[in-house]
Amino acid sequence: SPGYKARNRLIYLFACGLLTVFGGKRAGFTGAGALGVVVISFVASHGWSTEKGPVAKSFKILWIYAQPALFGLTGAALDVDFLSAEIIGLGLVILAVGIIVRLVVTFFAVSGQGFTVKERLFIALAWLPKATVQVFCILYLVLSTALKLY
């Protein structure tokens, strides 16, 4: 039955994702786990291209609960007591430069597509919050590396 197939695929993807993250960490490859999750998801979605709707819907519902946990646990793991004003200032400068570069690159990336200047500016601003989850995944790797060093 299609319901069991979708459920089994959901369990399979979730279990393989957990296995790659925790198995990679246990083997000493902290970044490999996150990469493994991306590869497994890509391969599964490519292989199930005609029947991935129910699995995608299930993960969308699961993500409603997992996203706050991801951001909350990442925030709770940060210890801001050791941050100095200099480090915070440097972080803000890096963030500002990154945002400006992203806006400029996006603005020019969509030029030549027939958009007006206002539309290109809107697209550059609309694409700004993309990759938030990826940033938190990278933050996890940086945080785990920093915790090993200190």
N, C-alpha and C positions, 0 to 999 in steps of 0.2 A: 504494500500500500504506500502511496506517496507520502503520507504523514510519517510513517516509520522511517522512510528513506531520508526525509529531511531531518528528522530527529537524530538518526544515526550519524548523518553527515555533520550535524552541529556538534554532537558529542565527540566525534572523531577529530574535527578541527580544533575544538577547545582542548582536548586531551593532548593532541600533538603540539599545540602551542605551549601548553604548560610544560610538556616534556622538553621541548627545545630550550625554553627559558631556564628552567631549573636544572636540566641536564647540562646545558652550556655553562651555567654558573658553577656547577659541581665539578665540571671538567676544567674549569679555570678560564673559560672563554666567555666573559660576561657580555660582550657585544654580539657574539654569535647567536645567542638566544633570540634577541630581537630580530636579527636578520633572518633567522630560521622561520620565525612567525610570518614575516612578510613573504618569504619564498613559498611556504606552505599555502598561505592564503591565495597567492597569485596562481600557483599551479592548480589548486582546487577550483578557483573561479574560472580559470581557463578550461579546465577539463569538464566542468559542470555548466558550461556556458548556456545550455538550453534549459537546465533545471535548477539554477542557482537561486531563483526567486524566494522559495520558502526558507532556505538557509540564510539568505541575506536579511530577510524580514526578522528572523529569530535573532540574528546578531544585532540588528538595529534595536530591538527591544532590550537585549542584554546590555548594549552600550549605554542605554539610558541610566542604568544603575552602575555600570563599571566606570564611566567617565568621572563622576564626582569622587569615586573611591581613588582612582588614579591620581587625580590632581590633589585631593586631600592628603593622601599618603605621601606623595612627593613633597608637598609643602610641610607636612609634619616631620619629615626626615631632615629638613634643612635646619641647621643651627645658626641663627643670625647673631649670636653673641660674639662670635669671633670676627665679624665683619667690621672693618674700620670705615670711616667716612671716605677715605681715599679709594678703597676697593669699590664701595657703592658708587662713587662718582665715576670711576673708570668704567664700571658696568653700564651706567647710564649713557656715557659717551659712546661706548661700543654699540649699545642698543640704538641710539639715535643715528649713528652712522649707518648701521645695518638697515634701518627703516628708510633712510633717505636713499641709499643705494637701491634698495628693493623698489621703491616708488619710481625712481628714474629709469631703472632697467625695464620695469613693467610698462611704463609710459611709452618707451621707445619700442618695446617688443610688439606692441599692438599697433604701431604706426604702419601705414601702408595697407591697412585693412579697410580703409574707407571710413574710419571713425573720425568724428570731430575732436577738437582739442578737449572740450568738456567731457565727451564720452571716454576719451583715453584717460583723462584724469580720474573719472569715476571708476573705470576698470582698475586703475592702479590702486586706488583706495579700497575698492571692493576686494581685491586679491590680497590685501595686506594681512588679514588674520589667518590666511591659509597656513598649513603646516604646524598648527599649534601642538597637535599630538606628537608630531615628530620631534619638536623642540623638547617636549617633556621626556621622550625616549632618550634623546641625547643628554638631557639633564641628568637622567638616571645613570648613564654611563660616566659622566663627569663626576657626579656625586659619589658613585661607588669607587672610582679611582682616587678621588680626594680622601675618602674615608680610609682607604688602604694606606695612603701616604702618611696620614696623621694618626 
